[in-house]
């Protein structure tokens, strides 16, 4: 005997099931990227803290010289990229879970994206200006 069939709509389309995407079409990708950026943040934060400790008590000129080192500048830029990406994805998940009005949800996601891009670009501008001697 076969089991009785339930009459409910599947949460995912066949293409979504193949790609591993949930109802929001990006759940698995966001989950994976959130974990990757979290691990990146851990590694980069250790490097960033070491740089800050090395600069503690230094003169302004010494700090500029350290930030002028391409390796240091790249570490800080990667930290900015990883942290802002992690922040954007984390807030997007919160918005998707707790904002129920569809138009408000879209507005919040757009604002979240613009905010994180603005923070990342402002930080990158500052790092590049210092590291390139501007």
Secondary structure as UniProt FT lines:
FT   HELIX           14..19
FT   TURN            23..24
FT   HELIX           27..55
FT   TURN            56..57
FT   HELIX           60..67
FT   HELIX           70..98
FT   HELIX           102..131
FT   TURN            132..133
//
